[in-house]
């Protein structure tokens, strides 16, 4: 197991470890952020990985830490004895959870040359008001730095327009920033350090990360897959900006999962419900039981007066589902607000195929409103069923048959 140090700062930790000779990771394990991008619930936490590539007479910093942690990153670089030897910083992606430490690094190391996508120069000025010594890198460009060769590949919209990945050819390391990232508070450096159960949990968090952060741009992932596959095959290790370092086989496997998550819709049913007084929830419980008896894979997520599922998990659950079944009450003569909000995110992030909307209402149904909403979100096949509250507890078989019919039906029919 690789040796690394862990500094405990209370709500966050700093892990410093060797990825391989000449490459170190400076990893901030963030236990302070509860909502990633101020949106996604992440009780599991997240890490930000900066890397130092040491080539003897100089060193290269690859990416950085989130805004607010810049002074600490500078201190770590100084402690490691590389701050005064930094010649370049590679900015693979400008989102401030990776570039937020750039102002402090540039202040501490005057004359540092910044490498990034041509759009990155403008974004540095827009975000930080800075105009550093900047070199734009072209897609496929090979740049010598000391005895090393950096090879850059543009992978736009994974998940910002200026995203690139960077390979250090002589060392066989590919730095991918958000691509192949994962949520989690792991203090390890590499995936190979984890046991079998921990690895399963890690891949589950990698899927959640993909669903919540990357999946909206899944078509761009498919377009970039050949370029990524080639870069992985030419690398020994893949080092993302969140999560753990992967070996070639692990990265190739994760790319295969990315492609599967991007393109596949199976027979899984996702049940999304809102229940103020139990009518919708009782239907969902019985519906889930009956569908499982029919051999259908089911996951249920809901909002009630006693509990709420995380929207980050609902979106994750909907990724690749063959059918979304919504069982929702009406609220103030409109579709229940949390259901509307969640459906918009599900459609935005995972696409929208078949949907059955079960509208549970008292004096006024909103099935037509729900159908209009779903069709505006691009849902390809929408069915609506309206029920009175007293009917909900006795309508499970009716809904089951409709679900099975929708699962069997080809899209557009």
Buried (B, 14 or more C-beta within 10 A) or exposed (E): EBEBEEEEEEEBBBBBBEBBEBBBBBBBBBBEBEEBEEEBBBEBBBBBBBBBBBBEEBBBBBBBBBBEBBEBBBBBBEEBEBBEBBBBBBBBBBBBBBBBBBBBBBEBBEEBBBBBBBBBBEBBEEBBEBEBEBBBBEEEBEBEBBEBBBBBBBBBBBBBBBBBBBBBBEBBBBBBBBBBBBBBBBBBBBBBBBEEEBBEBBBBBBBBBBBBBBBBBBEBBEBBBEBBBEBBEEBEBBBBBBBBBBBBEBBBEBBEBBBEBBEEBEEBBBBBBBBBEBBBBBBBBBBBEBBEEEEBEBBBBBBBEEEBBBBBBBBBBBBBBBBBBBBBBBBEEEBBEBBBEBBBBBBBBBBBBBBBBBBBBEEEBBBEBBBEBBBEBEBEBBBBBBBEBEBBBEBBEBBBEBBBEBBEEEEEE
